[in-house]
Amino acid sequence: MFVLKEFIVGIKTICIVLIVIWSISSVQAHPNKFYNINTRYGISIRETNSVCEDQNGFIWASSRYGILRISEDEYHIYDLPVKTSGLIKVRLVFNNGRLLAHTNKGHIFKYNPVYDRFELIINLCTQVSNENLIVPCILMDGLGTLWISSSGGLYKYDKKELSLVNKSFTGRYLITWYDQDHLLITLTNGIWLFDIRSMSKKQIYDSGKLKISPVFPLLYDTMQNKLWIGTLSQGLLCYHFDSNTLSDILGSALPRQPIMDIEEYTDSTILIGIDGQGIWELDKKGRSILNIYKESADNPFSLRGNGVYDIFPGSDNRVWVCTFNGGLSYFVNESPIIKQIIHVPNNKNSLRDNGVNSVIEDHFGKIWFATNNGLSCWDVTSDQWINLYDNKLEQAQVFLTLCEDDSGRIWAGSYSSGVYVLDASTGKELEHYSHNGLPPVGDFIFEIFSALFAWYTERGRSGK
């Protein structure tokens, strides 16, 4: 009977190790396959800036050379009726069946479906007599009115009339919707709320001496009531409306390079596009990096180009990505059957080491990992990690086996330091058994059996 029990435990251990190895290995490959539009249609549009989807399911992507429209089996490239000098970036806006394109130089075009072309509706530089005007962002409300952020102030364009509604908002800034009546505006000196009905403004957060670097994308999360802020060199920031606090998300774990886009991915995750660093998937609590998608020369289905400028979660579970060098790509968002758990560099709130030798779930529902660099305990509910015995010179770093006894204590067998007994709720060490202790046991523990409190050492089977 004991031999059979040993065999079953051995098989379980092998299965756990194989599952963990498979999971970690699959993280190194991209869990999602990217499909590049240039490759699929045999075209060469590399520098894409913006992507959206219309009410008919057509995907539109902009570049400095024109507008690309694609369907399942065909594509069409539209020229914009404008000639300008200097660097041109074109962005798209779609709302209520209207598709617009605008350049950073202030040209605004509308798509005419009858004539199947883009038509110029206004040149802001000419209209305001400022050839140096920069237009980073345009929003369209439900009535078709355009709200235009520019280096010369905030403009409103409605019924072919342009009006300056606030001249204090200057420089390079973006705007996003707070609700149907208010805009959120982030400047170097703080965050502002602008009422589009009364044209009044209110500063809701003063950054004080901590000047925010030029702001790139914004994403307001209505469910969690917070504003995600991408910056040029300060990483990812998050403003919490409930506590009126601004926090740096994940610190140095995120590259200090320009964040070009932030998009909601699922109810609990966001995607951020970083110039030169690909796509990073984060949980909305701002505690974990879940996935990183980058170009790989060894993987033809990896992201094409790491300079990510825009991300758009469209229909059919497709996520569209614009990159500077690779053009337009997409991947299909499919829920993974197995959650991939890996060590994230410079992030203490993650698995301590990818060399996992044993995994158990305790009676609290926490997951314990025996790794080549200590023990890790994951509280699944709060998504918090505790790491123990990692990088300890006076103790073994390598743990090989885990089990929980009837009292809810965690027994951890190490390679060269014996057995450790821990409080499952706190991680506090309760007992330590080794060859010098009482009772004496071996220092090299390869397996622990919870039913009999027996363990295998380098000398064979022992017990307590």
Residue pairs with C-beta under 8 A, 6 or more apart in sequence:
2 452
5 449
5 451
6 449
9 447
9 449
10 447
13 358
13 401
13 447
16 358
16 359
17 356
17 357
17 358
19 338
20 356
20 359
21 356
23 338
23 340
23 341
24 340
24 341
24 342
24 354
24 356
26 338
26 340
27 340
27 342
29 299
30 293
30 296
30 299
30 301
30 302
30 303
31 291
31 336
31 340
32 293
32 331
32 332
32 333
32 334
33 301
33 331
33 332
34 293
34 301
34 302
34 303
34 304
34 321
34 329
34 330
34 331
35 301
35 329
35 330
35 331
36 304
36 326
36 327
36 328
36 329
37 43
37 45
37 61
37 68
37 70
37 75
37 327
37 328
37 329
37 330
38 44
38 45
38 46
38 304
38 326
38 327
38 328
39 304
41 70
41 75
43 68
43 75
43 77
44 327
45 61
45 63
45 65
45 66
45 68
45 77
45 327
45 328
46 63
46 305
46 324
46 325
46 326
46 327
47 63
47 64
47 65
47 324
47 325
47 327
48 61
48 62
48 63
48 68
48 309
48 310
48 322
48 323
48 324
48 327
48 328
49 62
49 63
49 64
49 89
49 90
49 91
49 309
49 310
49 322
50 61
50 62
50 90
50 91
50 92
50 309
50 310
50 322
51 59
51 60
51 61
51 62
51 92
51 310
51 312
51 320
51 321
51 322
51 328
52 59
52 60
52 92
52 93
52 94
52 99
52 312
53 59
53 60
53 94
53 312
53 314
53 315
53 320
54 60
54 94
54 97
54 99
55 97
57 71
57 315
58 69
58 70
58 71
59 69
59 70
59 71
59 314
59 320
59 328
60 67
60 68
60 69
60 92
60 94
60 99
61 67
61 68
61 70
61 92
61 320
61 322
61 327
61 328
62 68
62 90
62 91
62 92
62 101
63 90
63 327
64 87
64 88
64 89
64 90
66 77
66 78
66 79
66 80
67 77
67 78
67 80
67 90
67 92
67 101
67 118
68 75
68 76
68 77
68 78
68 328
69 75
69 76
69 77
69 78
70 76
70 328
78 111
78 117
78 118
79 118
80 90
80 101
80 103
80 107
80 109
80 118
81 109
81 118
81 119
81 120
82 103
82 107
82 109
82 120
82 123
84 103
84 105
84 107
86 105
87 104
88 103
88 104
88 105
89 103
89 104
90 101
90 102
90 103
91 101
91 102
91 103
91 104
91 137
91 138
92 99
92 100
92 101
93 99
93 100
93 101
93 102
93 138
93 139
93 140
94 100
95 140
95 141
95 142
95 144
96 140
96 142
96 144
98 110
98 111
98 140
98 144
99 110
99 111
100 108
100 109
100 110
100 111
100 138
100 140
100 146
101 108
101 109
101 111
101 118
102 108
102 109
102 135
102 138
103 135
104 134
104 135
104 136
105 125
105 133
105 134
105 135
106 123
106 124
106 125
106 127
106 133
106 134
106 135
106 150
107 120
107 122
107 123
107 124
108 120
108 121
108 122
108 123
108 124
108 138
108 146
108 157
109 118
109 119
109 120
109 121
110 118
110 119
110 121
111 117
111 118
111 119
112 118
112 119
121 160
122 157
122 160
122 162
124 133
124 135
124 148
124 150
124 155
124 162
125 131
125 132
125 133
127 162
128 152
128 162
128 164
130 152
132 151
133 150
133 151
133 152
134 150
134 151
134 172
135 148
135 149
135 150
135 151
136 149
136 150
136 172
136 173
136 174
137 148
137 149
137 173
137 174
137 175
138 146
138 147
138 148
138 149
139 146
139 147
139 175
139 176
139 177
139 183
140 146
140 147
141 147
141 180
141 196
142 180
143 158
144 158
145 156
145 157
145 158
145 196
146 156
146 157
146 158
147 154
147 155
147 156
147 175
147 183
147 196
148 154
148 155
148 156
148 157
149 169
149 173
149 174
149 175
149 185
151 170
151 171
151 172
152 164
152 167
152 170
153 164
153 165
153 166
153 167
153 168
153 169
153 170
154 164
154 165
154 166
154 167
154 169
154 175
154 185
154 194
155 162
155 163
155 164
155 165
156 162
156 163
156 165
156 196
157 163
165 199
166 194
166 199
166 201
168 201
169 185
169 187
169 192
169 194
171 187
171 188
171 214
172 214
172 215
173 185
173 186
173 187
173 214
173 215
174 185
174 186
174 215
174 216
174 217
174 218
175 183
175 184
175 185
175 194
175 218
176 183
176 184
176 218
176 219
176 220
176 227
177 183
177 184
177 220
178 184
178 193
178 220
181 195
181 196
181 197
182 193
182 194
182 195
182 196
183 193
183 194
183 196
184 191
184 192
184 193
184 194
184 218
184 220
184 227
185 191
185 192
185 193
185 194
185 201
186 192
186 212
186 215
186 218
186 227
186 229
187 212
187 215
188 207
188 211
188 212
188 213
188 214
188 215
189 206
189 207
189 211
189 212
190 203
190 204
190 205
190 206
190 207
190 212
191 203
191 204
191 205
191 207
191 227
191 239
192 201
192 202
192 203
192 204
193 201
193 202
193 203
193 204
194 200
194 201
194 202
195 201
195 202
204 241
204 244
205 239
205 244
205 246
207 246
212 229
212 231
212 234
212 237
213 231
213 232
213 233
213 234
214 231
214 232
215 229
215 230
215 231
216 230
216 231
216 232
216 258
216 259
216 260
216 261
217 230
217 259
217 260
217 261
217 262
218 227
218 228
218 229
218 230
218 262
219 227
219 228
219 262
219 263
219 264
219 270
220 226
220 227
220 228
221 227
221 228
221 264
221 284
223 267
224 284
225 240
225 241
225 242
226 238
226 239
226 240
226 241
226 242
227 238
227 239
227 241
228 236
228 237
228 238
228 262
228 270
229 236
229 237
229 238
229 239
230 236
230 237
230 258
230 259
230 260
230 261
230 262
230 272
231 237
231 258
231 259
232 258
233 256
233 257
233 258
234 248
234 256
235 248
235 249
235 250
235 251
235 254
235 255
235 256
235 259
236 248
236 249
236 250
236 254
236 259
236 262
236 272
236 282
236 286
237 246
237 247
237 248
237 249
238 246
238 247
238 249
238 286
239 245
239 246
240 246
240 247
247 286
249 282
249 286
250 282
250 286
250 287
250 289
250 347
251 346
252 346
253 289
253 344
253 345
253 346
253 347
254 274
254 280
254 289
255 274
255 276
255 277
257 274
257 275
257 276
257 277
258 274
258 275
259 272
259 273
259 274
259 275
260 273
260 274
260 275
260 307
260 308
260 309
260 310
261 271
261 272
261 273
261 308
261 309
261 310
261 311
262 270
262 271
262 272
262 273
263 270
263 271
263 272
263 311
263 312
263 313
264 270
264 313
265 271
265 281
265 313
265 319
265 333
268 283
268 284
269 281
269 282
269 283
269 284
269 290
270 281
270 282
270 284
271 279
271 280
271 281
271 282
271 311
271 313
271 319
272 279
272 280
272 282
273 279
273 308
273 309
273 310
273 311
273 321
274 280
274 308
275 307
275 308
275 309
275 324
276 306
276 307
277 294
277 306
277 308
278 292
278 293
278 294
278 295
278 303
278 306
278 308
279 291
279 292
279 293
279 294
279 303
279 308
279 311
279 321
280 289
280 291
280 292
280 293
281 289
281 290
281 291
281 292
281 293
282 288
282 289
282 290
283 290
283 383
285 383
287 349
287 383
287 384
288 344
288 347
288 349
288 350
288 383
289 344
289 347
289 350
291 340
293 302
293 303
293 331
294 302
294 303
294 306
295 302
295 303
295 304
295 305
295 306
295 326
296 302
303 321
303 323
303 326
303 329
304 323
304 325
304 326
304 327
304 329
305 323
305 324
305 325
305 326
305 327
306 323
306 325
307 323
307 324
307 325
308 321
308 322
308 323
309 322
309 323
309 324
310 321
310 322
311 319
311 320
311 321
311 322
312 319
312 320
312 321
313 319
313 320
313 333
314 320
314 330
316 332
317 332
317 333
317 334
318 330
318 331
318 332
318 333
319 330
319 331
319 332
319 333
320 328
320 329
320 330
321 328
321 329
321 330
321 331
322 328
323 329
341 351
341 378
342 350
342 351
342 354
343 350
343 351
343 352
343 353
343 354
344 350
344 351
348 385
348 387
349 383
349 384
349 385
350 385
351 369
351 371
351 376
351 378
351 385
352 369
352 371
352 373
352 374
352 375
352 376
352 385
352 387
352 390
353 371
353 372
353 373
353 374
353 376
353 390
354 371
355 371
355 372
355 373
356 369
356 370
356 371
357 370
357 371
357 372
357 398
357 399
357 400
357 401
358 369
358 370
358 399
358 400
358 401
358 402
359 367
359 368
359 369
359 370
359 402
360 367
360 368
360 402
360 403
360 404
360 410
361 367
361 368
362 368
362 404
362 408
362 410
362 424
363 404
363 408
363 424
364 408
364 424
364 425
365 380
365 381
366 377
366 378
366 379
366 380
366 424
367 377
367 378
367 380
368 375
368 376
368 377
368 378
368 402
368 410
368 412
369 375
369 376
369 377
369 378
369 402
370 399
370 400
370 401
370 402
370 412
370 413
371 398
371 399
372 397
372 398
373 390
373 391
373 397
373 398
374 387
374 388
374 389
374 390
374 391
374 392
374 397
374 399
375 387
375 388
375 389
375 390
375 399
375 402
375 412
375 422
376 385
376 386
376 387
376 388
377 385
377 386
377 387
377 388
377 427
378 384
378 385
379 385
379 386
386 427
388 422
388 427
389 395
389 396
389 397
389 399
389 414
389 420
390 397
391 397
395 414
395 417
396 414
396 415
396 416
396 417
396 443
398 414
398 415
398 416
399 412
399 413
399 414
399 415
400 413
400 414
400 415
400 445
400 446
400 447
401 412
401 413
401 445
401 446
401 447
401 448
401 455
402 410
402 411
402 412
402 413
402 448
403 410
403 411
403 448
403 449
403 450
404 410
404 411
404 424
404 450
405 411
405 450
405 453
408 424
408 425
409 421
409 422
409 423
409 424
409 430
410 421
410 422
410 423
410 424
411 419
411 420
411 421
411 422
411 448
411 450
411 453
412 419
412 420
412 421
412 422
413 419
413 445
413 446
413 447
413 448
413 455
414 420
414 443
414 445
415 444
415 445
416 443
416 444
417 432
417 434
417 443
418 432
418 433
418 434
418 435
418 437
418 441
418 442
418 443
418 445
419 431
419 432
419 433
419 434
419 441
419 445
419 448
419 455
420 429
420 431
420 432
421 429
421 430
421 431
421 432
421 433
422 428
422 429
422 430
423 430
433 439
433 441
433 464
434 440
434 441
434 443
435 441
435 442
435 443
439 464
441 455
441 457
441 462
441 464
442 457
442 458
442 459
442 462
443 457
443 458
444 457
444 458
445 455
445 456
445 457
446 455
446 456
446 457
446 458
447 455
447 456
448 454
448 455
449 455
452 463
453 463
453 464
454 461
454 462
454 463
454 464
455 461
455 462
455 463
456 462
